[in-house]
Amino acid sequence: MGRPVKPLISRERAARAALGVIDVHGLDALSLEMVASRLGVKAPSLYYHFKHKAELLEEVARLILLDVKAPDPKTLDWKEAMVELSVATRRSILAHPNAALLLLQFFPRHTLLAAYDYWLAPSPLPPELHLVMLEGTEKLTFGAALFEAAYRARSIEPMPLFDRTKLPHLAAAMRANLLGEEELFMATLRSFLIGLETVAASMTAATAKAKPAGTAKKMSKVVATKKKPVKRKA
């Protein structure tokens, strides 16, 4: 297909136009022609920036994460900073429920590498727990957001109706819960981070407990090597 002599649009404008089409018509309905029409250009103009539709969708997924309004970690406790970041990410995804599945298909991890490094800096956790924190926080955030997005896209309730007499423990949990979806997500994430703090404290305590024993063992060896046989006078 021929390309116009000069680009009429930017890569970001095209991705935002595609996101707008998905928001209104759904992911399955998206076509390059619809995106071009939204931009007021012809479809070939898009080929200046994208080789094919999949590349455009990858940029849309990246755009959703670039739109996250991240907090300033310097103004918050490290756990609350992680919670606020995760909530902001969840909100950015849920602003476009029809496009949320793109994050599974085209997760832009390469875009997030610098962010991973940046958000690890304020954490007091030992390095051995850093990837655990990243893995858990990321999976909780994206899992929660994608489930919620699927419910919204299909206009169904997160928890279906059920016979409460047959499922009494679940019924009791539902009655006791006073939290909305976002509040419940935040409580879950805080519990995970507090748990990591507890694990870190246990690791520190175990290391401190092991040190005296190790030191004593080393000292006994040193003393043993320093002892010399006593020479008796004839």
C-alpha positions, 0 to 999 in steps of 0.5 A: 500500500502506498504511503503519503509523502509526509506524515499527517499525524503523530504516533501518540495522536494515532494511539489516542484515536485508536483508544477512543474508538475502542472506548466507544465501539470495543476492541473487536470493532477497531480498524485502521479505517476507523482510526484514520476517520477519527483523525480526519486522514486516510488509512495509509497515513497510519503506516508512517508510524505503524507497520500493522494493526498489532503495532498500533495496539501495542502503542495503545497498551503503552499509552494506558500506562503512560497516563498513570498519575503517579504520586511523589514517593518522597511525600509518603511512607514507602508502603502508602507510596506503593499503594497510591501508585497501584491505585493510580495504575488501576484507575488508568486501566479502568478508565478504558475497560474495553482496552484493558485486555491489551495489557495482557496481550501487549504488556509493555514491560520494557517501558516499565524497567526504569520505573521498577528501579525508581520505585525500589529506591525508597523501599527499606526491604532487603534486596532479597525481597525486592523482586517479591515486592515488584511481582506481588504488587504488579500481579495484584494491581493488574489482576484486580484491574483486569477483572474489574475491567471485564465486569465493567465491559460486560456490565455484570456484577463482580460477585454473582447472586448466590444462595446464602444458606448454601454458602454461609461462610461466603455470605458472612464475609459479604455481610462483614465487608464494608469496603468498595472495590477500590478500598478492598483492593487497597486493603489487600495491597496493604496487607501484602506489603505489611506481610513483606515487612514482617518477613523482612523483620524475621530475616533480620532477627534470624541474621542477628541471632546467627551472628553471635553463635558464628562469632563464638565459633570463630573465636574458639578456633582462634583461641585454640590455635593460639594455645601453645603446649606448656614446656615442663622443666626437666 
